[in-house]
């Protein structure tokens, strides 16, 4: 007796406005955090980095606080979207969900370490070595591979999953790849580029789930 795999399209019962809003809020919060954050000059010395932190304390605090909220929203968005996938795209979607949640949690950890470095710099700007140890140390750097790899791969896999499920058109995959490439671009606005394209991807997914309509 053969076992058949369910390949029917995933159910697209419309999400509530608030739930779809959470999916859209995730990249918007990430974009807001990146636009709020001042761009760090290249090749700063340790003393220069301390001066940068102290001189931009309010904007950095706001940006990292928004980033922590974005991390929670990202993890929630992956749970919401992946939880609705059935049949085609579900396996890829689950992988995307694991990577996305890991990336979101790691992003929050990195933001927390950055806030700790800012606290030390504001308390005593002469503690250059201590600030550098936090900003460039294990607490800030260990989460970064999970942020970069997790979130970048997750958005591509999520786009593939929702397209295979018939929720989104093919060009959403292109937007996800552009988000990936943007994050690796050699500019000081790489994270802004990533967040902008991520907003397109999540926005389309949220719109389809809210309407309950398949891709055109």
C-alpha positions in Angstrom: 0.0 0.0 0.0 1.6 3.3 -1.1 1.5 6.4 1.0 0.6 9.5 -0.9 1.9 13.0 0.0 -0.7 15.8 0.3 0.3 18.2 -2.4 -2.9 20.3 -2.3 -2.4 24.1 -2.0 -2.2 25.4 1.6 -5.5 26.7 3.0 -5.7 30.5 2.6 -8.4 31.3 5.1 -8.0 35.1 5.6 -6.0 36.2 8.6 -7.3 38.8 11.0 -6.1 42.3 10.3 -4.1 42.4 13.5 -2.3 39.1 12.8 -1.5 40.1 9.2 -0.3 43.3 10.7 2.2 41.5 12.9 3.7 39.8 9.7 4.0 43.2 8.0 5.3 45.0 11.2 8.3 42.7 11.4 10.2 44.1 8.4 8.9 47.6 9.0 10.3 47.7 12.5 13.6 46.4 11.2 13.6 49.1 8.5 12.8 51.7 11.1 15.6 50.5 13.3 18.1 50.7 10.5 16.9 54.2 9.4 17.1 55.4 12.9 20.6 54.1 13.5 23.5 56.5 12.5 25.9 55.0 10.1 29.2 54.0 11.8 32.2 55.5 10.0 34.7 53.0 8.6 38.0 52.2 10.3 37.2 53.8 13.7 39.8 53.3 16.4 38.6 52.0 19.8 38.6 55.5 21.2 36.8 56.8 18.1 34.1 54.1 18.6 33.5 55.2 22.1 33.1 58.8 20.9 30.7 57.6 18.2 28.6 55.8 20.8 28.5 58.7 23.3 27.8 61.2 20.5 24.9 59.2 19.1 23.6 57.7 22.3 19.9 58.7 21.9 19.6 57.5 18.3 21.5 54.3 19.0 19.3 53.5 22.0 16.2 54.1 20.0 17.5 52.0 17.1 18.5 49.1 19.2 15.3 49.2 21.2 13.3 49.1 17.9 15.6 46.3 16.7 14.7 44.2 19.7 11.0 44.7 19.0 11.7 43.8 15.4 13.4 40.6 16.5 10.3 39.5 18.5 8.0 40.4 15.5 10.2 38.5 13.1 10.0 35.3 15.2 6.3 35.8 15.6 5.8 36.3 11.8 7.6 33.1 11.0 5.5 31.2 13.5 2.3 32.7 12.0 3.2 32.1 8.3 4.8 28.7 8.6 2.0 27.4 10.9 -0.4 27.9 8.0 1.6 26.0 5.4 0.3 22.6 4.3 1.3 20.4 1.4 3.5 22.1 -1.1 6.0 24.4 0.5 5.5 23.1 4.0 8.9 21.4 4.4 10.8 24.4 3.0 8.7 26.6 5.2 9.5 24.8 8.4 13.2 25.1 7.6 12.7 28.8 7.0 10.8 29.0 10.3 13.6 27.5 12.3 16.2 29.7 10.7 14.0 32.8 11.0 13.4 32.3 14.7 17.1 31.6 15.3 18.0 34.7 13.4 15.5 36.9 15.3 16.6 35.6 18.7 20.2 36.2 17.8 19.5 39.7 16.6 18.0 40.5 19.9 21.1 39.1 21.7 23.3 41.3 19.5 21.3 44.4 20.2 21.4 43.7 23.9 25.2 43.4 23.9 25.4 46.7 21.9 23.3 48.5 24.5 25.6 47.1 27.2 28.6 48.6 25.4 26.8 51.9 25.2 26.1 51.9 28.9 29.7 51.4 29.7 30.8 54.2 27.3 28.3 56.6 28.8 29.3 55.7 32.4 33.0 56.3 31.8 34.3 57.1 28.4 37.8 56.4 29.5 37.1 52.7 29.7 37.9 52.3 26.0 39.2 48.7 26.4 36.1 47.6 28.2 33.8 49.1 25.6 35.8 47.5 22.8 35.7 44.2 24.6 31.9 44.3 24.7 31.4 45.7 21.2 33.8 43.4 19.5 33.8 40.5 22.0 32.0 37.2 22.2 28.7 38.6 23.5 28.2 40.7 20.5 30.0 38.7 17.8 28.8 35.1 18.6 25.1 35.9 17.6 26.1 37.6 14.3 26.6 34.5 12.1 23.1 33.3 13.2 21.7 36.7 12.4 23.4 37.0 9.0 22.9 33.4 7.9 19.6 32.8 9.6 17.6 35.8 8.5 19.1 35.9 5.0 18.5 32.2 4.2 15.1 32.3 6.0 13.6 35.1 3.9 14.6 33.3 0.6 13.3 29.9 1.8 10.1 31.6 3.1 9.5 33.2 -0.3 10.1 29.9 -2.0 7.7 28.1 0.4 4.9 30.7 0.0 5.3 30.7 -3.8 5.2 26.9 -4.0 2.1 27.0 -1.8 0.5 29.4 -4.4 0.3 32.3 -2.0 2.7 34.7 -3.7 3.9 35.4 -7.2 7.3 34.3 -8.4 8.8 37.8 -8.2 8.6 37.6 -4.4 11.5 35.1 -4.6 13.4 37.7 -6.6 12.8 40.3 -3.9 14.0 37.9 -1.2 17.2 37.3 -3.2 17.7 41.0 -3.5 17.3 41.3 0.3 20.0 38.7 0.7 22.3 40.4 -1.8 21.6 43.8 -0.3 22.8 42.6 3.2 26.1 41.6 1.6 26.5 44.7 -0.5 29.7 46.7 0.3 27.9 49.8 1.4 27.2 51.4 4.8 23.5 51.0 4.1 23.5 47.3 3.5 21.1 46.5 6.3 18.7 49.3 5.1 18.7 47.7 1.6 18.0 44.3 3.2 15.1 45.6 5.3 13.6 47.5 2.4 13.4 44.4 0.2 12.3 42.3 3.2 9.3 44.7 3.6 8.3 43.9 0.0 8.4 40.1 0.7 6.6 40.2 4.0 4.2 42.8 2.8 3.1 40.6 -0.1 2.8 37.5 2.1 0.7 39.5 4.7 -1.5 40.9 1.9 -2.2 37.4 0.5 -2.9 35.9 3.9 -5.2 38.8 4.8 -7.2 38.5 1.6 -7.1 34.8 1.4 -6.6 35.1 -2.4 -4.0 33.0 -4.3 -1.2 34.6 -6.3 -2.2 36.0 -9.7 
